Amino acid sequence: MNNSSLRPIVELARELDGQVISTTLDTARWTLPGGQNCVFVLIAGSGTVMTGAEATPLQAPNLIWIPAGQRAELMLLAGSRGAWLTISDAALGQIALPGHMAEDMRRFALRPQLGTRIERDVAARLATLFALMTEELRASASGSEDMVRHQLAIVAILLWRSSDLAPAQARPAPRTIVSNFLSTVDLQMRSHWTVASYARYLGVSVDRLTSAVQRATGQTPLALIHARLFAEARQMMENSGLQISEVSAHLGFDDPAYFSRFFKRLSGKSPRQYRLDAAINQVRDGGSYAAWP
């Protein structure tokens, strides 16, 4: 699955199929095709799914995902209703999703989901979409494949929401991420957290944090952390009487020599030279050498 522009690389009529299932008075059995990925949603009733020697009981509303290459048998008791959809890996690759969701769905597609409980309205929506896509492709009207691709994206999002991969809460907006990151840097910069530590604290991935910060500021999170540390170091070098080793310790540097290298990399001067130049500039700005130490 990717988030690039959609192009008709595959004919979906060959890569996708589906069926609505409604049992009557007898128990019914189906063998789910093993050549393609298969998703089955149980809307009402109960039954069992067999994968190898393992039998998993089903109770509506329920969801099954069988990855391509694996076979399964479905047994539904009388009065059960549901729908299944088979989709090839090639068709999955044409579903347009945001990057984080596409990566989650790649992981989802690789592992069987047997008897996952879902909300009743989600089960109904999935079954309706399966039927609509199948009918649309069989009708082969103008724009059918484009319509089905959009419907597939909706199916993928519903599956993602129903999986354990989706976050329990809504994802924070980029502006919120950046604001929280900058506030946390002010609090934790002396602890020298890694970017990964900030991401974990904020409840986002490193990639999402980096993307949000770079878009808002044009800089990486690490560059902003270093800039904030340097600003604090510069202020202390100019306005405090602390020794360089004391400034280093106050900012959480275990090694004063490493602090000196860090400071010189950002300022172009050693801490000692920076302090000397700052003192000269202060005297020059004051127009008198009376305050010269």
N, C-alpha and C positions, 0 to 999 in steps of 0.2 A: 504494500500500500504506500502511496506517496502523495505529496501535496503539490505536485506539478500540474500543469495544465493538462486536461484530459484530451487524449487523441484516440481515435478508433483503431487501436492496435490489434485487438482481437474482436471476433464476431461473438457478441454475447449470446446470441441464439444457440451457438455451439458450446458455450462454456457455462451455461446456467440452465437449470431446470427446477421445477417444483411441482408440488401436488398438495391439495387440501385433503385431509383424511377425516372421515366420519364413519365410525363403526355403527353397526345396527344392533342386532340381538346376540351376535356371537363374538367371541374373542377373535381378533385379527392379528396377523403377523406380516411384517415386512422385513426385507433385507435392505438395509441402507447401502447405496452404492459406495464402493471403496475406492474408486478411481479418482474421485474428487472430494473436496471438503463438503461436509454435509451438516446442516443445522436443522434441528427439529424442535418445534415448540408445541407443547401440549397445553391446549386451552382448557379442556374439561376432561374429567375422568382420571383413570390411572392405568398403570401397566408396568412393563419391565424392559430395560435395554440390556442386551447381552453383548459384551465385548470379550471374545475369547471364552474363558471359563468363568468370567465374572458377570454376575447379574446385579443390576442396580435398579431398585424399585423407583417408580415414577408416580408422582401425585401432582395433578394440575394446581396452579400454573407452573410449568417446568420447562427447562431448556436443555438441549443436548447439542454438543458440538463434537463431530468426529473428523479429525484431520485427514487429509488425503492420504491414501495408502493403508488406512485402517478400515476394517469391516465391522459392522455391528448389525444385530438383529433386534427388531422392535416388536414387542407384543403389547397390544392394547386391549383392555377389557371392554365389554359391550357398553356402548353409549359414550365412548371417549371421542374427543375431537381434537384435531391438531393440524399442523401443516409442516412440510419439510421443503428445504431448498438445497440443491447441490450447486456448488460454484468452484470453478477451477482456480488454481494458483494464479494463472495468467489473468483471470478476471479480477481476482483480489488485488492484483498489482495495479489495477486501474482505478481503484477507489480513492478519491481525493479526500484526504484528511490532514489536519494540522500535524506538524512533525511529532509532537509528544504523543498524540493519540495514535498516529500511524505506527510508531515504535511499540506502543502497548499492544496494538492489534496484531502486529507481527508475532509477538510472544503468545498472544491469545490463540492464534491460528495453529500453533505447533503442538498444543497440548489438548487432550480430550477433556470435554466438560460433560460430565454425566450426572444428570439429575440436579441441575442448578435451579434453585427456587428463584422465581422472578415475580414481579408484580403482575396482577391479572390484566391491567390495562396495557402493559408492555407486551404480554403474550398476545393479546388481541391485535395490537398494532403490527407486530411482527408477522402474524399469520395473514393479515390483510395485505401487507406489503409483498409477501411471498406470492400470494394469488395475483396481485396487480402486475408484478413483474413478469410472471409466467404468461399471463394473458396478453400483455403488451408485446412480448417477444413473439408469441405465436401469431398475433395479428399482423406483425411486421408493417406497421403504419409508418408514415414519415416521422422521423424523430424518435422512434421507439427506443433505440439503443441509448440515445442521450438521456431520455427520461429514466430508463432503467439504471443508468450509472448514478444518477442523482438519488434514486430510491435505494440503491445499494449503499450509498454513503449514509443514508438515514439508518438503514439496517445495522451498519457497522457501528454507528454511534450508540444505538440502542443496546447492541451486544456489549460494547465497551462499558456503558453505564451499569450493565447488569453483572459485569465481571468484578473480580477483586482487584483489578488494575486501576479502576477509576478512583480518584480521590474521594474521600467521604464528604468533603466540603467543596464548595465552589473554589476554583483556582483564583488567587488574588490577582488583581489587575496589575499591569506593569508599573504604573505610577505608584501603587501601594508598595510593591516590592522594592522599588528604588528608595522611597521615603523611609521604609523600615530598615533597609540596608544601611543608609547613611546614619540613621539614629543609632543603630547597633554598632557601627564602626566607632562612633564617638565614645560609646561605653566600653568596647572590648578591644580597641586598637592596642592598648598596652599589654594585652594577653597574647597578641600576635597569633590570632586565629588564622587558619587557612581559609581560602575562599569556600572550600567544601564545608567547613565548620559553620560559616555564615549561612550557607544554603540550607544546611540541616536545621539550624536554629530558626530560619524563616519558613521552613516547610516547603521549599521548592528545590528543583534540581539545579546543579551547577550551570547547566546549559541555559536554563530559563533565567537564572539570576544574571548570568553574563549577558544574555541577549537584552534583557530589560535595562540593565545599567548602561550598556554600550549605546543603545538607542537614545536614552535620555541624556547622557553626558558625553558620549563620544570616547569614553575611556573604559578600560577593563576594571572589574572590581578590585583586582590586585593593585592597579595603578592608583585608584582612589584611596585605598587603604594606606599605601605608601605616602601619597600626597598629604593625607591627614596627619600621619605620624611626623612627616617632615615639617609641616606647618607648626605643629606643637613644639618640635625640637628647635625650630628657628626662633619661635617666640621666647623659649626658655633661654636660648643662647644670647638673645639680645637684651632680655629684661630681668634675668635672674643672676645672682652671684654664685650659682652652683658650679662646681667643677664639672668638666666634661664627663668624667666617670659617673658623677652624680646625676647628670642629665640623662646619661645612657641608662642607668639603673631605674630612674623614675619612669622612663618610657618602655621599660620591660626588656631591654637588651641585656642578655647575660654577659656579653663580651664587649667591652668598650671599643676594642679594635674593630669589631664588626659594625658597631654604631658609627664609628668614624668613616668606614668605607661606605656605609649606607648614606650618610650625610653628604659625603663628597660626590657620590654618584648623582644625587639629586640637585646639589647646589653648585657643583664644580669646584668647591673649596673644602678644605679640611675644616672640622669644627673650630680649631684654634685660629686658623686664618680668617674664617667667617666672623668670629667674635672680634678679632682685631680690626677688621675692616668696618664692622658695625660700629665699634667705638670711635674710630676715626670719623666716620660719617656723622655720628651724633655730635661730635665736637665741631666739625665743620659747619653743620646745620645751625649750631648754636652761635656761631660767629666768635667764639672765644676758646682759648686753650686753658682757661682757668679750671675747667672740670676734668682736665686730662689726668688720668690716674698716675 
